[in-house]
């Protein structure tokens, strides 16, 4: 049975198309052919063509390879950097994930008898 795949909204498709267009423009500004760019990235020319069209079926790793050749890989670090919604949730305290407190280690019956040097010294009168 053939899988249907993931469907993307128009907005998501437009974002990918814009990303592909930006990558293509960056390649053209550097006067790189599609063949030389693909060779440098270690991908097929058809994969690079799909990236420049904004295809969602191309792996993020291939996008990273191409961005690295263009020396734009640091742009990926900007994704989800600001996260205003997440910060609002954090500030509102809606998500509070805390670990359960650690249980105190109970001493065994022998540990009660053994003097560890921290007990009071007996006083003799």
MDAnalysis code that builds the backbone (N, CA, C; Angstrom):
import MDAnalysis as mda
import numpy as np

u = mda.Universe.empty(375, n_residues=125, atom_resindex=np.repeat(np.arange(125), 3), trajectory=True)
u.add_TopologyAttr("name", ["N", "CA", "C"] * 125)
u.add_TopologyAttr("resid", np.arange(1, 126))
u.add_TopologyAttr("resname", ["UNK", "UNK", "UNK", "UNK", "UNK", "UNK", "UNK", "UNK", "UNK", "UNK", "UNK", "UNK", "UNK", "UNK", "UNK", "UNK", "UNK", "UNK", "UNK", "UNK", "UNK", "UNK", "UNK", "UNK", "UNK", "UNK", "UNK", "UNK", "UNK", "UNK", "UNK", "UNK", "UNK", "UNK", "UNK", "UNK", "UNK", "UNK", "UNK", "UNK", "UNK", "UNK", "UNK", "UNK", "UNK", "UNK", "UNK", "UNK", "UNK", "UNK", "UNK", "UNK", "UNK", "UNK", "UNK", "UNK", "UNK", "UNK", "UNK", "UNK", "UNK", "UNK", "UNK", "UNK", "UNK", "UNK", "UNK", "UNK", "UNK", "UNK", "UNK", "UNK", "UNK", "UNK", "UNK", "UNK", "UNK", "UNK", "UNK", "UNK", "UNK", "UNK", "UNK", "UNK", "UNK", "UNK", "UNK", "UNK", "UNK", "UNK", "UNK", "UNK", "UNK", "UNK", "UNK", "UNK", "UNK", "UNK", "UNK", "UNK", "UNK", "UNK", "UNK", "UNK", "UNK", "UNK", "UNK", "UNK", "UNK", "UNK", "UNK", "UNK", "UNK", "UNK", "UNK", "UNK", "UNK", "UNK", "UNK", "UNK", "UNK", "UNK", "UNK", "UNK", "UNK"])
u.atoms.positions = np.array([
    [0.845, -1.173, 0.000],
    [0.000, 0.000, 0.000],
    [0.892, 1.238, 0.000],
    [0.574, 2.150, -0.861],
    [1.349, 3.368, -0.986],
    [0.913, 4.369, 0.079],
    [1.907, 4.970, 0.722],
    [1.595, 5.925, 1.779],
    [1.154, 7.255, 1.168],
    [0.228, 7.924, 1.860],
    [-0.261, 9.211, 1.378],
    [0.751, 10.319, 1.596],
    [1.616, 10.172, 2.578],
    [2.580, 11.220, 2.863],
    [1.955, 12.303, 3.711],
    [2.732, 13.261, 4.026],
    [2.268, 14.364, 4.859],
    [1.716, 15.459, 3.971],
    [0.588, 15.992, 4.380],
    [0.040, 17.121, 3.624],
    [0.461, 18.405, 4.324],
    [0.768, 19.391, 3.533],
    [1.236, 20.670, 4.052],
    [0.228, 21.755, 3.744],
    [0.116, 22.695, 4.648],
    [-0.783, 23.820, 4.422],
    [-0.171, 24.730, 3.358],
    [-0.975, 25.622, 2.849],
    [-0.470, 26.573, 1.849],
    [0.624, 27.451, 2.449],
    [0.446, 27.828, 3.694],
    [1.457, 28.667, 4.347],
    [2.781, 27.915, 4.452],
    [2.738, 26.647, 4.836],
    [3.955, 25.848, 4.956],
    [4.627, 25.667, 3.593],
    [3.829, 25.430, 2.569],
    [4.371, 25.290, 1.214],
    [5.030, 26.586, 0.759],
    [4.408, 27.715, 1.107],
    [4.962, 29.010, 0.727],
    [6.286, 29.267, 1.450],
    [6.369, 28.870, 2.725],
    [7.608, 29.037, 3.490],
    [8.726, 28.227, 2.849],
    [8.448, 26.969, 2.512],
    [9.460, 26.122, 1.873],
    [9.866, 26.671, 0.506],
    [8.898, 27.159, -0.247],
    [9.200, 27.728, -1.562],
    [10.093, 28.962, -1.421],
    [9.817, 29.787, -0.420],
    [10.639, 30.976, -0.180],
    [12.050, 30.574, 0.239],
    [12.157, 29.564, 1.091],
    [13.463, 29.069, 1.497],
    [14.247, 28.577, 0.282],
    [13.598, 27.802, -0.567],
    [14.254, 27.307, -1.778],
    [14.692, 28.437, -2.687],
    [13.834, 29.425, -2.833],
    [14.162, 30.581, -3.678],
    [15.364, 31.333, -3.113],
    [15.406, 31.495, -1.800],
    [16.536, 32.180, -1.158],
    [17.838, 31.406, -1.352],
    [17.766, 30.094, -1.251],
    [18.952, 29.264, -1.461],
    [19.433, 29.397, -2.904],
    [18.498, 29.384, -3.834],
    [18.869, 29.525, -5.248],
    [19.521, 30.884, -5.511],
    [18.939, 31.937, -4.950],
    [19.513, 33.270, -5.128],
    [20.919, 33.351, -4.538],
    [21.123, 32.723, -3.383],
    [22.449, 32.718, -2.764],
    [23.445, 31.983, -3.661],
    [23.008, 30.893, -4.268],
    [23.883, 30.141, -5.179],
    [24.231, 30.981, -6.400],
    [23.239, 31.650, -6.966],
    [23.461, 32.459, -8.164],
    [24.350, 33.675, -7.858],
    [24.193, 34.269, -6.677],
    [25.054, 35.389, -6.301],
    [26.518, 34.969, -6.247],
    [26.746, 33.719, -5.899],
    [28.110, 33.192, -5.812],
    [28.596, 32.634, -7.150],
    [27.734, 32.761, -8.164],
    [28.041, 32.302, -9.522],
    [28.426, 30.820, -9.565],
    [27.651, 30.015, -8.811],
    [27.856, 28.568, -8.801],
    [26.798, 27.902, -9.671],
    [27.241, 26.957, -10.498],
    [26.265, 26.208, -11.283],
    [25.592, 25.184, -10.381],
    [24.449, 24.699, -10.829],
    [23.724, 23.707, -10.039],
    [24.548, 22.422, -9.912],
    [25.293, 22.101, -10.970],
    [26.118, 20.890, -10.958],
    [27.272, 21.011, -9.953],
    [27.996, 22.148, -9.983],
    [29.128, 22.301, -9.067],
    [28.653, 22.389, -7.612],
    [27.520, 23.042, -7.410],
    [26.964, 23.154, -6.062],
    [26.574, 21.774, -5.528],
    [25.943, 20.974, -6.350],
    [25.525, 19.638, -5.944],
    [26.739, 18.761, -5.645],
    [27.779, 18.868, -6.470],
    [28.996, 18.094, -6.235],
    [29.644, 18.479, -4.911],
    [29.726, 19.759, -4.644],
    [30.332, 20.226, -3.396],
    [29.527, 19.762, -2.186],
    [28.212, 19.739, -2.319],
    [27.342, 19.332, -1.210],
    [27.238, 17.815, -1.095],
    [27.684, 17.104, -2.125],
    [27.610, 15.650, -2.097],
    [26.213, 15.115, -2.301],
    [25.426, 15.833, -3.097],
    [24.052, 15.412, -3.384],
    [23.841, 15.409, -4.890],
    [22.765, 14.809, -5.331],
    [22.434, 14.778, -6.752],
    [21.915, 16.143, -7.200],
    [22.096, 16.428, -8.483],
    [21.587, 17.707, -9.004],
    [20.067, 17.774, -8.880],
    [19.414, 16.625, -9.003],
    [17.952, 16.613, -8.872],
    [17.536, 16.969, -7.434],
    [18.330, 16.537, -6.448],
    [18.037, 16.879, -5.051],
    [18.209, 18.376, -4.833],
    [19.267, 18.937, -5.405],
    [19.469, 20.385, -5.290],
    [18.326, 21.127, -5.970],
    [17.885, 20.624, -7.106],
    [16.737, 21.237, -7.784],
    [15.489, 21.201, -6.909],
    [15.292, 20.083, -6.221],
    [14.148, 19.967, -5.313],
    [14.268, 20.937, -4.141],
    [15.486, 21.108, -3.641],
    [15.707, 22.065, -2.546],
    [15.367, 23.471, -3.006],
    [15.817, 23.819, -4.190],
    [15.574, 25.177, -4.694],
    [14.104, 25.412, -5.026],
    [13.346, 24.335, -5.183],
    [11.894, 24.458, -5.392],
    [11.143, 24.437, -4.066],
    [11.862, 24.116, -2.991],
    [11.226, 24.077, -1.678],
    [10.479, 22.790, -1.416],
    [10.998, 21.697, -1.922],
    [10.323, 20.415, -1.745],
    [10.395, 19.956, -0.288],
    [9.258, 19.554, 0.282],
    [9.261, 19.076, 1.662],
    [9.817, 17.661, 1.804],
    [10.015, 16.972, 0.700],
    [10.487, 15.589, 0.782],
    [12.000, 15.486, 0.945],
    [12.710, 16.591, 0.783],
    [14.170, 16.582, 0.935],
    [14.504, 16.673, 2.420],
    [15.483, 15.885, 2.851],
    [15.825, 15.852, 4.277],
    [16.476, 17.160, 4.724],
    [16.334, 17.429, 5.992],
    [16.946, 18.617, 6.572],
    [18.464, 18.537, 6.457],
    [18.995, 17.329, 6.504],
    [20.437, 17.146, 6.351],
    [20.937, 17.639, 5.012],
    [20.163, 17.401, 3.954],
    [20.551, 17.892, 2.629],
    [20.467, 19.415, 2.562],
    [19.447, 19.974, 3.186],
    [19.362, 21.437, 3.256],
    [20.597, 21.983, 3.982],
    [20.996, 21.314, 5.066],
    [22.167, 21.744, 5.832],
    [23.437, 21.658, 4.992],
    [23.586, 20.596, 4.206],
    [24.757, 20.464, 3.338],
    [24.851, 21.650, 2.378],
    [23.736, 21.988, 1.768],
    [23.717, 23.093, 0.802],
    [24.007, 24.416, 1.509],
    [23.383, 24.636, 2.653],
    [23.624, 25.875, 3.388],
    [25.078, 25.973, 3.844],
    [25.691, 24.841, 4.154],
    [27.101, 24.849, 4.563],
    [28.001, 25.276, 3.409],
    [27.710, 24.809, 2.210],
    [28.493, 25.208, 1.041],
    [28.373, 26.710, 0.824],
    [27.192, 27.238, 1.092],
    [26.958, 28.675, 0.939],
    [27.430, 29.480, 2.155],
    [27.927, 28.783, 3.160],
    [28.345, 29.375, 4.434],
    [27.194, 30.108, 5.124],
    [26.030, 29.485, 5.054],
    [24.834, 30.042, 5.686],
    [24.260, 29.095, 6.738],
    [25.036, 28.071, 7.136],
    [24.514, 27.073, 8.066],
    [24.141, 27.654, 9.425],
    [24.778, 28.748, 9.814],
    [24.445, 29.358, 11.103],
    [23.028, 29.928, 11.117],
    [22.461, 30.156, 9.943],
    [21.079, 30.637, 9.882],
    [20.118, 29.623, 10.493],
    [20.459, 28.341, 10.446],
    [19.592, 27.329, 11.044],
    [19.499, 27.491, 12.556],
    [20.515, 28.079, 13.145],
    [20.493, 28.280, 14.588],
    [19.470, 29.337, 15.012],
    [19.001, 30.119, 14.061],
    [18.021, 31.154, 14.370],
    [16.604, 30.590, 14.478],
    [16.421, 29.368, 13.980],
    [15.094, 28.754, 14.025],
    [14.714, 28.502, 15.478],
    [13.551, 28.938, 15.854],
    [12.987, 28.781, 17.199],
    [13.832, 29.457, 18.272],
    [14.665, 30.399, 17.879],
    [15.517, 31.088, 18.842],
    [14.705, 32.016, 19.734],
    [13.804, 32.766, 19.146],
    [13.039, 33.743, 19.915],
    [11.886, 33.079, 20.661],
    [11.082, 32.273, 19.996],
    [9.985, 31.499, 20.579],
    [9.128, 32.321, 21.545],
    [8.437, 33.370, 21.056],
    [7.653, 34.217, 21.962],
    [6.519, 33.470, 22.665],
    [5.879, 32.532, 21.991],
    [4.779, 31.794, 22.622],
    [5.314, 30.918, 23.745],
    [6.414, 30.236, 23.481],
    [7.011, 29.387, 24.503],
    [7.453, 30.180, 25.716],
    [7.977, 31.362, 25.475],
    [8.408, 32.202, 26.599],
    [7.216, 32.705, 27.411],
    [6.102, 32.994, 26.722],
    [4.904, 33.414, 27.444],
    [4.391, 32.281, 28.328],
    [4.418, 31.073, 27.789],
    [3.981, 29.917, 28.574],
    [4.902, 29.728, 29.772],
    [6.186, 29.852, 29.525],
    [7.162, 29.703, 30.603],
    [6.951, 30.769, 31.671],
    [6.771, 32.019, 31.243],
    [6.595, 33.113, 32.190],
    [5.299, 32.982, 32.983],
    [4.266, 32.456, 32.332],
    [2.985, 32.288, 33.006],
    [3.013, 31.111, 33.970],
    [4.002, 30.277, 33.848],
    [4.125, 29.143, 34.758],
    [3.127, 28.042, 34.467],
    [2.652, 27.980, 33.220],
    [1.665, 26.958, 32.887],
    [2.275, 25.569, 32.814],
    [3.500, 25.498, 32.419],
    [4.164, 24.206, 32.354],
    [5.222, 24.194, 33.450],
    [4.979, 23.395, 34.433],
    [5.937, 23.294, 35.522],
    [6.301, 21.824, 35.649],
    [7.433, 21.487, 35.099],
    [7.890, 20.110, 35.194],
    [9.012, 20.087, 36.215],
    [8.747, 19.464, 37.320],
    [9.753, 19.323, 38.354],
    [9.886, 17.851, 38.659],
    [11.074, 17.486, 38.976],
    [11.292, 16.116, 39.391],
    [10.764, 15.939, 40.804],
    [10.371, 14.749, 41.095],
    [9.950, 14.441, 42.454],
    [11.158, 14.588, 43.366],
    [10.936, 15.046, 44.577],
    [12.079, 15.201, 45.476],
    [12.711, 13.838, 45.753],
    [14.014, 13.872, 45.888],
    [14.723, 12.632, 46.170],
    [14.398, 12.186, 47.583],
    [14.222, 10.889, 47.724],
    [13.945, 10.335, 49.038],
    [15.237, 10.290, 49.823],
    [15.112, 10.565, 51.111],
    [16.288, 10.496, 51.963],
    [16.688, 9.034, 52.094],
    [17.968, 8.847, 52.041],
    [18.484, 7.498, 52.172],
    [18.373, 7.084, 53.633],
    [17.681, 6.003, 53.867],
    [17.537, 5.529, 55.235],
    [18.746, 4.699, 55.611],
    [19.149, 4.835, 56.842],
    [20.297, 4.091, 57.317],
    [19.865, 2.686, 57.698],
    [20.745, 1.780, 57.484],
    [20.449, 0.406, 57.869],
    [20.583, 0.273, 59.377],
    [20.195, -0.875, 59.896],
    [20.248, -1.106, 61.342],
    [21.678, -1.040, 61.851],
    [22.639, -1.473, 61.074],
    [24.038, -1.444, 61.491],
    [24.570, -0.022, 61.497],
    [24.138, 0.810, 60.555],
    [24.615, 2.187, 60.500],
    [24.257, 2.970, 61.762],
    [23.184, 2.597, 62.429],
    [22.801, 3.284, 63.659],
    [23.789, 2.985, 64.784],
    [24.383, 1.810, 64.751],
    [25.280, 1.377, 65.816],
    [26.692, 1.903, 65.606],
    [27.131, 2.017, 64.349],
    [28.499, 2.412, 64.039],
    [28.675, 3.898, 64.289],
    [29.727, 4.248, 65.043],
    [30.038, 5.650, 65.320],
    [30.864, 6.192, 64.157],
    [30.342, 7.199, 63.482],
    [31.038, 7.782, 62.337],
    [31.862, 8.998, 62.730],
    [31.997, 9.236, 63.998],
    [32.814, 10.343, 64.470],
    [32.065, 11.643, 64.612],
    [30.784, 11.634, 64.372],
    [30.026, 12.881, 64.479],
    [29.064, 12.867, 65.674],
    [29.205, 11.866, 66.522],
    [28.342, 11.820, 67.696],
    [29.009, 12.582, 68.839],
    [28.216, 12.964, 69.808],
    [28.757, 13.714, 70.949],
    [29.636, 12.809, 71.787],
    [30.667, 13.405, 72.330],
    [31.564, 12.666, 73.221],
    [30.899, 12.533, 74.586],
    [31.001, 11.392, 75.185],
    [30.372, 11.243, 76.515],
    [31.159, 12.054, 77.550],
    [30.451, 12.606, 78.447],
    [31.094, 13.344, 79.533],
    [31.028, 12.505, 80.795],
    [32.144, 12.441, 81.498],
    [32.216, 11.674, 82.720],
    [32.333, 12.621, 83.895],
    [31.621, 12.389, 84.957],
    [31.643, 13.239, 86.142],
    [32.361, 12.579, 87.265],
])
